[in-house]
Amino acid sequence: MEGDADILARLDALEAREAILALKARYWRAVDAGKADIVEDCLIPEVRIDFEGIPPCSDRESFMATVRAAAGLPGHFHMHHGKNPEISVTGPDSARGRWAIHYRGIIAEHGMMIQMAGHYDDEYVRRDGRWKISAMRMRQGSFESQLASPSGAVSVSSLPGEAGNFDNQMEQQ
């Protein structure tokens, strides 16, 4: 019967992976739609957040203050596209994930468009049968902003992300 236990463990890991994929998709859709209550439901109370470009947060409430401040601002549009997930189940109720991210933001009132690429390194826990995000770290590989003037002229600014090289960041992991 040891074969049955192995099959059940592998099945549980596959189900955990699928649940985590759905969790992260739900999180990004909620952020983009300004649905703070859904974002909050994706996170544990003691979540740790470290996103390049914003101050780190050591709990859900401090992060949610940032989310709520940005949620639903008129003329602000956010589009997170998570790709290439690498999910590792590390225990019966824990997992890690790495995601490539492409972000595009539009701030209409300023004629600004932002594009960013980078990666997320996440940690997940299962509580009461539901997977939640327990930590997120995001680092930029590149950042570009475009600003359109009233005359229609466009200026572009590009910056490398942390260490200036995404490939070097990948090798360090």
C-alpha positions in Angstrom: 0.0 0.0 0.0 3.0 2.3 0.0 2.3 3.0 -3.6 -1.1 4.4 -2.6 0.4 6.7 -0.1 2.9 8.0 -2.8 0.1 8.6 -5.3 -2.0 10.4 -2.6 1.0 12.6 -1.7 1.6 13.4 -5.4 -2.1 14.2 -5.9 -2.1 16.5 -2.9 0.9 18.3 -4.2 -0.8 18.8 -7.6 -3.9 20.0 -6.0 -1.9 22.4 -3.8 -0.1 23.8 -6.9 -3.4 24.3 -8.7 -4.9 26.1 -5.7 -1.8 28.4 -5.5 -2.0 29.2 -9.2 -5.7 30.2 -8.7 -4.8 32.2 -5.5 -2.1 34.3 -7.3 -4.4 34.9 -10.3 -7.2 36.0 -7.9 -4.8 38.3 -6.1 -3.6 40.0 -9.2 -7.1 40.4 -10.7 -8.3 41.9 -7.4 -5.3 44.4 -7.3 -6.0 45.4 -10.9 -9.8 45.8 -10.2 -9.2 47.7 -7.0 -11.1 45.1 -5.0 -9.3 45.5 -1.6 -11.5 43.0 0.2 -10.4 40.2 -2.1 -6.8 41.2 -1.9 -7.0 41.1 1.9 -8.6 37.7 1.8 -5.6 36.3 -0.2 -3.2 37.3 2.6 -2.5 36.0 6.1 -2.6 38.7 8.8 1.2 38.5 9.4 2.1 38.6 5.7 5.5 40.1 4.8 5.7 42.3 1.7 8.9 43.6 0.2 8.2 45.2 -3.2 11.0 47.2 -4.8 9.8 50.8 -5.0 7.5 50.9 -2.0 8.2 50.6 1.7 8.2 47.0 3.1 5.2 45.9 5.2 5.3 43.4 8.0 1.6 42.8 8.3 -1.6 42.7 6.2 -3.0 45.9 7.6 -0.1 48.1 6.7 0.0 46.6 3.1 -3.8 47.0 2.8 -3.5 50.8 3.6 -1.4 51.1 0.5 -3.8 49.0 -1.6 -6.8 50.9 -0.4 -5.1 54.3 -1.1 -4.6 53.2 -4.7 -7.8 51.2 -5.3 -10.2 52.7 -7.7 -8.5 56.0 -8.3 -10.1 57.6 -11.4 -8.0 57.3 -14.5 -5.6 54.8 -12.9 -5.4 51.4 -14.6 -3.3 48.5 -13.5 -2.5 45.3 -15.4 -0.4 42.6 -13.7 0.5 39.7 -16.0 2.1 36.8 -14.0 3.9 34.2 -16.1 6.1 31.2 -15.9 5.2 30.0 -12.3 7.5 27.7 -10.5 5.6 26.3 -7.5 7.4 24.0 -5.0 5.3 22.4 -2.3 7.7 22.4 0.7 5.5 20.7 3.3 1.9 19.6 3.9 0.8 23.2 4.4 3.6 25.3 2.9 4.9 26.2 -0.5 7.1 28.6 -2.4 6.6 30.2 -5.8 8.5 32.3 -8.3 6.7 34.2 -11.0 7.9 36.4 -13.8 5.8 39.6 -13.9 5.0 42.1 -16.5 3.2 45.2 -15.2 1.6 48.0 -17.1 0.1 51.0 -15.4 -1.7 54.0 -16.9 -2.2 57.3 -15.0 -4.5 59.1 -17.5 -4.5 62.5 -15.7 -0.7 62.8 -16.1 -0.5 61.2 -19.6 1.8 58.5 -18.1 2.3 54.9 -18.9 4.5 52.7 -16.8 5.9 49.3 -17.8 7.8 47.1 -15.4 9.2 43.6 -15.7 10.7 41.5 -12.9 9.9 38.6 -10.6 8.0 37.7 -7.5 9.3 35.3 -4.9 6.4 34.2 -2.8 5.7 32.0 0.2 2.3 30.3 0.8 0.6 28.6 3.7 -2.5 26.5 4.0 -4.8 27.5 6.8 -8.2 26.0 7.5 -7.9 24.2 4.2 -7.3 27.3 2.1 -4.0 28.5 0.6 -2.9 32.1 1.4 0.0 34.3 0.6 2.4 34.6 3.6 5.2 36.5 2.0 5.9 38.3 -1.3 9.1 39.8 -2.5 9.2 41.6 -5.9 12.3 42.8 -7.7 12.3 44.8 -11.0 14.4 43.6 -13.9 13.4 46.7 -15.9 11.3 49.8 -15.5 10.1 52.2 -18.2 7.9 55.2 -18.0 6.4 57.2 -20.9 5.0 60.7 -20.5 2.9 62.3 -23.1 2.7 66.1 -23.1 -0.4 68.0 -24.1 1.2 68.6 -27.5 1.4 64.8 -28.0 5.2 64.6 -27.7 6.3 61.5 -25.7 9.3 61.2 -23.5 10.6 57.8 -22.4 12.7 57.0 -19.3 14.1 53.5 -18.7 15.9 52.2 -15.7 17.4 48.9 -14.9 16.1 47.0 -11.9 17.9 45.8 -8.8 21.5 44.9 -9.8 20.6 46.0 -13.3 20.5 42.5 -14.6 17.6 40.0 -14.2 19.8 37.1 -15.3 22.2 37.7 -12.4 19.3 37.8 -10.0 18.1 34.4 -11.3 21.6 32.9 -10.8 21.7 34.1 -7.1 18.5 32.2 -6.2 
